[in-house]
């Protein structure tokens, strides 16, 4: 999604209460207790297939969220739905099956939270299976991580294969809220007004006096560009259904860091603009409902923004000139949400391959940012990671 975001300073989000997480078998999360773990992330790793084979009753695979994620104090109760491809060799005698167990991990101890019933295989070939889990309301510490383990059942001496990524994506719809960008704007304004209640009395010395009363706030955007899967029809349906959305937009204050303003909004107006031989854009009016929230970075390079789906880190540096890589060691295991060079947004952020021209590649496993074009002397860079 990051390569489609054109609005450098202002991006609108909606909060999905049922965040989708991907079982990314191609991204290692290291070993815990001598066992290998792979990434459980709200960002899909669009790489080639990474599959896991187990024989008999040996555990098939283990997945864990990045460090300090999901950074929530509670996860609401509800149904989690796993979608995954599985195959088995030879035959289906004995009703071979597989199931999931969800844990939380505090850095020392795994605590079981919920288990699914066994899903019985219906074919030896690669087949898509859906498995549901009734997940209880769960209290977390900010540093707790979520773990998913996949177990076989009644497999005997056969090989069972669990598929991830590529053409056979494995994912789970959860009750963990995630923030999803749906549009970016070239011109966005936030305004707040506070009604004034007159309290003038005979002691006011011939001047009217007021005190603050009811406040209201709104957001207006021109040149709005909707992102993938969120077009004009989506916005119309949101308005027709009277759906309230949660929005956040980021304001880049340069060396003073970022500010995030967010809250619940109603879509009050919508207009499409389609100039001849130009990109169609939208204008929207959003009326705030209830109090808005603010958060932001401290005025330093390592400030932190707290969002519903985890901490967002801002890292910046000034190039000496000629560098083609920069390492942010403390960003290992995180995702790069956005990147600027000399104040200009990088449009394509790769996770695999070799970047060219103005592309960059971020390797989550090492924290290394690779530039397709060498940095210039005194060029200022900034990355946003989560």
N, C-alpha and C positions, 0 to 999 in steps of 0.2 A: 504493500500500500504506500510505503514512504516515497517510492519513485513517482507516484502520481500526484503527490501533494505539491501544488504550485504556489499556494498562498504562504509566503515565507513567514509572516508574523502571526496570522490568525487562522485557526483551524477550528471547525465546529465538530463536536462529538455527540454521540448519544450513548447512554449507558445501557448495555445489554445485561439484564439480570440473569440470563442463562448463557454465560460465556462458553464458547467452544474451545476446547483444548486439544492439541494434536500430540500423538505419541510419535515423536520424531526419533526413530531408531538410528538415524545417521548422525546424531549429535550426542557424543559421550558426555556424561556428567561425572565421570571418574568412578572410583570404587569406594564402597562403604562396607566395612566388615569383610573385605575380600571379594565382594560381589560387584559386578559391573552394572551401572545405572545409565539410563539414557533419558533424553529430554522430554518432559511434559510441559508444553508451552502453548500460549494463546496464539503464537505465530507459527504457521505451517512451514516446515522446511521443504521447499520445493526442489528437492534433489532426487536422485535416482533411488530405487527401492532399497530398503534395508530390512532384511527379514531375519527371524529368529526360529531356530529349529531345536526341538527338545525330544528326547526319547523317554518313553515311559512316564513316570510321575515326577520327573525333574521339572522345576519351575521354568517357564518359557522365557519370560522377560520381565525387567524391572524398569520403571520410569519415575522420574522425580522432577519437580519444578526447580527453576533456577534458585540460587541462594537468595534468601529473604523474600521469596514469593510464595503465596499471593499477597503477602503483607496486609492481612486482614485480621481483625480481632474475632470475627465470627463468620461462619459460612451458613447461609440459611438452609433449612430443611427442604427436601423436595426429591424429585426423581432425576437421577443421572442416567443418560442413555449412551452406551458405548456402541460404536459402529466400526467393525473391523473384519478383515478378510483372513480366513483360516483354511488350511488344507491338511490332509493326513494321507499317509501312504497305505497301500494294500487294500483295506476293506473297512467296514463300519461295524464289525462284530463287537459285541459288548457295550455298544452305545458310547463311543468315545465322546468327550466333551471338554469344555474349558470354562473357566470362571475368573472373576476379578476380585481382588481385595484392595480396599483403599485404606491408606494409613496417613498419619501425620508424623513428621520426623523433626525433632527439636535439636538435632545435631548429635544426639546421643542415643535416644530411644525411639523406636518405632511403636506407635500406638494405633491399633486397628480401629477404624471408624465404621466401615460398612463392607459387606460382602454380597456378591451377586449369587443368584442360583446358577447352576450349571447350564450352559447352552450346549445342547447335543448337536453334533455334526450331522448334516443331512447329505453330505457328498464328500467323496475323497478329493474332488477338484477344489480349486480356489473359489471360495464362496463367501459372500458378504453376510455377516450375522449382526443382529442388533440385540444387545443385552442391557436390561435395566437394573438399577440399584436404587433402593429406597434409602436416601442419605439423611441422617439425622442432623438437627441443628448442632453445630460444632463450634466450640470456643477455641481460638488460636492465640498464640503469642505472635508478635510481629515478625519474628524470625523463623517461625514454623514453615516447613515445606510439605507439599502434598505428594504422596507416593502412590503409584498404581502398580500392582504386581499381577501378572497373568499366570494362571496355574492350569495344568492339564488334569484330566480325569478319565480313568478307564482306557488309557492309551496303550497300555501293555508294552510290547516291544516295538511298536510302530513309531514313526517319526511324525510329529505334529509341527506345522509351520505357521507362525504368526507373522503377518505381513504389515509393513509400514511404508509410508512415503510412495513416490512415483505414482503408478496407476492403481495402487491399492492402499489408499490413505487410511490410517487408523485414527479415530478421534472420539471425543466424548463431549456431550452437551451436559453442562454442570449447572449448579446453582451459585457458582462464583461469578460476581458481576465483573464485566470487562468494559473498558472504554473503547468505542469504535469510531474512528473518524468517518463522517459521511459527506463532508463538504469542506472546501477551503475558499477563502475570499481574498480578493485583492483590495477590498475596501470595506472594513467592518467597524461599526461604532457601538460603544456601550454607553448608555446614559442612565442616570438615576436621579429621580426627583423626590423631594421630601415636602409634603404639604405643610403649610404653616398655620398654626392655630393662634388666633389673636388673643392675647391676654392683657390688653391695655387696661389700665385702671387710672384712678385719679392720682395715683402716685407716679405715673409714667412721665411726668414732666413734659407734657405736650408732645410726646413722641409715641407712636404706636409700638407695642412690644409683641413678640411672637415666640412660640416655642415649637420645636419640631414635632410633627404628628406622623401621619401615615406616609410610608415611602413606597415608591414603585420604580421598577427598572425595566429596560428593554434593550434589545440588540437589533440593529439594522445592518444588512449586508447587501452591497452591490457587487456585481461581478462574481457572484458565487458560482463555483464549479463543483458539481456533485461528483463523487468518486464512484468507483466500480460498484455495481449493484444498487446504487442509490440515485435514480434519475428523477425526472420531473413527475412521473407517475407515483413514485414513492412519496414525494412531498405532497402531492395532491391527496393521496390516500391518508397520509398522516393528518392533513387538515380535515378531510371529510369524516374521519373516524374520531375526530376530536382527541387525538392521541397527544398526551403530554410527553415531551422529550426532555432529556437531561442534556444540557449543552455545556461545553467548556471551550474557551478559546484562549490561546496563548499569545501574549504580547511580548515581543523581544525588545528589551530595553538596552540592548547592546552590552556594554561593560557592566551595567547594573543588574544583569541577569534577566530572568523571565518572571512574568506574572500570569497566573491562571485564574480566570474569572468563570464561575460556573453556577448552575442552578437549574431549576425546573422552568420550562418555557412552554407557551402555547404558540402555535404558528398562526399569526394574525393576518399576514398578507403574503402573497406569492405572485411574482411576475416573471415571465420569461422574455429574454431579449435575444433576438436572432439577427444580427447585422448581416448584410449580404456578403457572402464569401468570408465569413468570420465565425468564430466559435460561439455557439449559443450559451448564454449565461443566465443566471437567475438573480432576482432581487427578492429578499425575504425580510419580513418583520417578525420578530419574536418578542412576545410579551412575557416578562418574568412573572412567576407565581411563587410567592413566598420569598424568603430571604435568599440573596445570592451569597456565594462563598468566594473567598480569595485565598490563594496560596502562591508561593513563589520561591525562587532561589534566594539565598543570601547573596550579598554583593561580593562574591568571590567565585573562583573557578570551580569549586566543589559543592556548590549549593544543591539542595535537594527539594524536589517538588513532591508532595504527597498526593497521590491520586487513588481512585477506587481500586485500581488494579495493580498498585505497587508503587515503589519509589522510582522517580525519574531523575537521572543524574545529568548534569551539564558539565562537560569537560571542554576546556579550551587551551589553546597554545598559540605561540607566535613562532613561525618558521625562521630558521637561520638562512634557509635557501638551499634548494637541491634535494631535500628529503623526499623519498618516495614511500616511506612508511613512518608511522608514529605508533608507539605502544602505550595503551592505557591499561596497565596491569590490573587495576582495581575494577575494570569493566569486564573481566573474564566471566563468561557464563551469562552475559546480558545480551540484549538485542539493541541494534542501532535504529532509533526512530527517525532521526533526521540529522543532517550535517550541512554546514555552510563553510565556504571558502571565500575569504575576503568579503563576507556579508552576502554572498550569492548562494542560494540554496542548491545543493547537489541533487540532481533529479534522479539519479540511478545509484542505489546502494546495493551492491552485490553481496552475497554470502558465499558464493563459490565462483570459480573461474578466475580470470585475470582481467582487471579493470583496464579500460582504455580511455583516452581523452579525459573528459571531466567526470568519469565514473570513479567511485571508490568501492573498495571491498572491506567489509568488517568481518574478521574471524573471531567468533564468540569464544572459541576454545582457547585463544591466545591473547585476545584483547588488542590485536594488531589491526590498524587501519592502513590499507594500501591504496595509494593514489595512482590513477591512470596517467596523470600529468604531474611532474615534480612540482613541489611547492616553491614559491618565489620568496626571495628575501623579504622579511617583515610581513609575510602574509599571515593574517589572523584566521584561525580555524576554530570552529565550535561544533561539538557533537552532543546530541541528546540520546541518552541510553536508558534502557529499562530492563 
